[in-house]
């Protein structure tokens, strides 16, 4: 399952902004499909992990598709770039905090002298 991603196919490229805020507001869930009520959909049995389309739509509307019958679907692979940028934002916060901790330690050590 490979998706075209070559830069030559793309235009109006912009970095994902505020990715961490978006990810923090998302909720991962575990669930069972309602297989008996929707037999025609051939949902697999057992426990599964995912998100709720209606909740994702509030935060990342571009990753949710609505069918003519009103049923919603999530393009999970579209969430991956948001997760990548959120991790990078979080790593920057961690590094900034580590730097601040080291500065505070240095100040405390200098005051103790």
C-alpha positions in Angstrom: 0.0 0.0 0.0 2.1 2.9 -1.3 0.8 6.4 -1.9 2.3 8.9 -4.4 4.2 11.5 -2.4 6.7 13.1 -4.9 7.1 16.8 -4.4 6.6 17.2 -8.2 2.9 16.2 -7.7 2.2 18.8 -5.0 1.6 22.5 -4.8 0.8 25.0 -2.1 2.9 23.0 0.4 2.6 24.3 3.9 3.9 22.9 7.2 1.4 21.5 9.6 0.8 24.2 12.3 -0.2 23.6 15.9 0.0 19.9 15.4 0.5 19.1 19.1 -2.7 21.0 20.0 -4.5 19.0 17.4 -3.1 15.7 18.6 -3.8 16.4 22.3 -7.5 17.0 21.5 -7.8 13.6 19.7 -9.0 10.5 21.4 -7.9 7.0 20.5 -10.5 4.4 21.2 -10.9 0.6 21.2 -14.2 -0.8 20.0 -16.1 -3.7 18.5 -17.9 -3.3 15.2 -21.7 -3.6 15.2 -21.5 -6.6 12.9 -25.0 -7.9 13.4 -26.6 -4.5 12.6 -24.4 -3.9 9.5 -23.9 -7.3 8.1 -23.7 -5.9 4.5 -20.5 -4.0 5.5 -18.6 -7.2 6.4 -16.9 -5.6 9.4 -14.4 -7.9 11.1 -15.1 -9.3 14.5 -13.0 -8.8 17.6 -11.5 -5.7 19.3 -10.2 -2.9 17.1 -8.4 0.4 17.7 -9.2 3.7 15.9 -10.8 7.1 16.3 -14.4 8.4 15.9 -14.9 10.2 12.7 -17.3 12.8 14.1 -14.7 13.7 16.8 -11.8 13.9 14.3 -13.8 16.0 12.0 -13.9 18.8 14.6 -10.1 19.0 14.7 -8.9 17.7 11.3 -11.9 18.0 9.0 -9.8 17.3 5.9 -9.2 13.7 7.0 -12.9 12.8 7.2 -15.0 11.8 4.2 -18.7 11.8 4.3 -20.6 9.4 2.0 -23.9 10.3 0.4 -25.7 8.3 3.0 -24.1 10.4 5.7 -21.7 7.7 7.0 -18.3 9.0 7.8 -14.8 7.5 7.2 -11.4 8.5 8.3 -8.3 8.6 6.1 -5.9 7.3 8.8 -2.8 7.9 6.8 -3.6 11.6 6.6 -3.2 11.8 10.4 0.4 10.6 10.2 2.0 13.9 9.2 0.2 15.6 12.0 1.6 13.1 14.5 5.1 13.6 13.1 4.9 17.4 13.5 3.3 17.0 17.0 6.2 14.8 18.1 8.7 17.4 16.8 6.9 20.1 18.7 6.9 18.0 21.8 10.6 17.3 21.4 11.3 21.0 21.1 9.4 21.6 24.3 11.4 18.9 26.1 14.7 20.3 24.9 13.7 23.8 26.0 12.7 22.5 29.4 16.0 20.6 29.7 17.9 23.7 28.9 15.9 25.7 31.4 16.5 23.0 34.1 20.2 23.2 33.5 20.2 27.0 33.7 18.4 26.8 37.0 20.8 24.2 38.3 23.7 26.4 37.4 22.0 29.4 39.2 21.4 27.4 42.3 25.0 26.1 42.3 26.3 29.6 42.0 24.1 30.8 44.8 25.4 28.0 47.0 29.0 29.2 46.6 
